[in-house]
Amino acid sequence: MNNIWILAQTDGNTALPGITSRDSEGEATMTVSGDPNDLTNNGDSGKNPFPLWLFLPLILLMVFMFFRAPQKQKQQRKKLEQSLEKNDKILTIGGIIGTIVDIKDDEITLKVDESNNTKLKVRRSAIGRNLSKDK
């Protein structure tokens, strides 16, 4: 809290409201406490017309949406990777279309060309869509 000292010159007989002491030369000192830049005491009750607690539901909704969307995508991705079966036609995230020939743990063998019997090995995480089950 800031204290502001105001010096007032009096003739010694005049009483000034709020004076706390006088010195030997007749000067009176008055103590005014508070921040001179504080404008909250302007006649109203000091209540904020729009309380901050009204923002709480909005903040909670934003946090829920922020964390829920990636979690939902992760669940869909896991479901896709677990539903892969032999002879499914798939699209990789690199744009290669092929048919699953073999599945071993995290490795999937794709046949990408029937005429040359070309096969590729990719990880489960490289599968973008299952074209057989998207229909």
C-alpha positions in Angstrom: 0.0 0.0 0.0 1.4 3.4 -1.0 1.3 6.3 1.5 1.0 9.8 0.1 2.1 12.7 2.3 0.4 16.0 1.8 1.9 19.1 3.5 -0.5 21.9 4.3 0.4 25.3 5.6 -2.0 26.6 8.2 -2.0 29.5 10.6 -2.2 27.2 13.6 -5.8 27.9 14.4 -7.5 26.4 11.4 -8.5 22.8 11.7 -8.1 20.6 8.6 -10.0 17.4 8.4 -7.9 14.2 8.5 -4.7 15.9 9.9 -2.7 13.5 12.0 -0.1 15.8 13.4 1.5 19.3 13.4 5.1 20.2 13.5 6.6 23.1 15.4 6.4 25.5 12.4 2.7 25.1 12.1 2.7 22.8 9.2 0.2 20.0 9.3 0.7 16.6 7.8 -2.1 14.4 6.6 -1.8 10.8 5.7 -3.8 9.5 2.7 -3.5 5.8 2.2 -4.3 3.9 -1.0 -3.2 3.8 -4.6 -3.9 7.1 -6.4 -4.4 5.1 -9.6 -7.0 2.8 -8.1 -10.2 3.7 -9.9 -12.4 1.0 -8.5 -14.1 3.2 -5.9 -16.2 5.2 -8.4 -19.5 5.0 -6.6 -20.6 1.6 -7.8 -20.5 -1.5 -5.7 -17.3 -2.7 -7.3 -18.8 -5.8 -8.8 -17.7 -7.0 -12.2 -20.6 -7.1 -14.6 -19.3 -10.3 -16.3 -17.8 -12.7 -13.7 -14.8 -14.8 -14.7 -16.5 -18.0 -13.5 -18.7 -17.8 -16.5 -15.7 -18.7 -18.6 -15.2 -22.0 -16.7 -17.6 -24.1 -18.8 -16.1 -22.7 -22.0 -12.6 -23.6 -20.9 -13.7 -27.1 -19.8 -15.3 -27.7 -23.2 -12.2 -26.6 -25.0 -10.0 -28.9 -23.0 -12.4 -31.8 -23.5 -12.4 -31.3 -27.3 -8.6 -30.7 -27.4 -7.9 -34.1 -25.7 -10.9 -36.1 -27.1 -10.2 -35.7 -30.8 -6.7 -37.3 -30.9 -7.9 -40.0 -28.5 -10.8 -40.9 -30.8 -8.5 -41.0 -33.9 -6.1 -43.3 -32.0 -8.9 -45.7 -31.2 -10.0 -45.8 -34.8 -6.4 -46.4 -36.0 -6.0 -49.3 -33.5 -9.3 -50.8 -34.7 -8.2 -50.6 -38.3 -4.8 -52.2 -37.6 -6.5 -55.1 -35.6 -9.1 -55.8 -38.2 -6.6 -56.5 -41.1 -7.0 -60.0 -42.5 -5.5 -62.0 -45.4 -6.9 -61.0 -48.9 -8.0 -57.6 -47.8 -7.3 -54.9 -50.4 -5.6 -51.9 -48.6 -4.2 -48.5 -49.3 -0.9 -47.5 -47.6 -0.2 -44.1 -46.3 2.3 -43.8 -49.2 -0.5 -44.4 -51.8 0.3 -48.0 -52.7 -2.6 -50.2 -53.3 -2.2 -53.9 -52.6 -3.6 -57.1 -51.3 -2.5 -58.6 -48.0 -0.8 -62.0 -48.6 0.7 -62.6 -45.1 0.6 -61.0 -41.6 3.3 -61.6 -39.1 3.2 -59.5 -35.9 3.9 -56.0 -37.0 4.9 -56.9 -40.6 2.4 -57.2 -43.5 3.3 -58.6 -46.9 1.4 -57.0 -49.8 1.0 -58.2 -53.3 1.0 -55.1 -55.5 1.3 -56.6 -59.0 -0.4 -59.8 -60.1 1.4 -60.2 -63.4 5.0 -60.0 -61.9 4.0 -61.3 -58.5 5.6 -58.2 -56.9 5.4 -58.2 -53.1 6.2 -55.5 -50.5 6.6 -55.8 -46.8 5.2 -52.9 -44.7 4.5 -52.3 -41.1 1.0 -52.2 -39.7 1.3 -48.5 -39.0 1.8 -47.9 -42.8 -1.7 -49.0 -43.6 -3.9 -46.0 -44.4 -7.3 -47.6 -45.3 -8.8 -51.0 -45.7 -10.5 -50.7 -49.2 -12.2 -54.1 -48.7 -14.2 -53.0 -45.7 -14.8 -49.3 -46.7 -17.5 -50.2 -49.2 
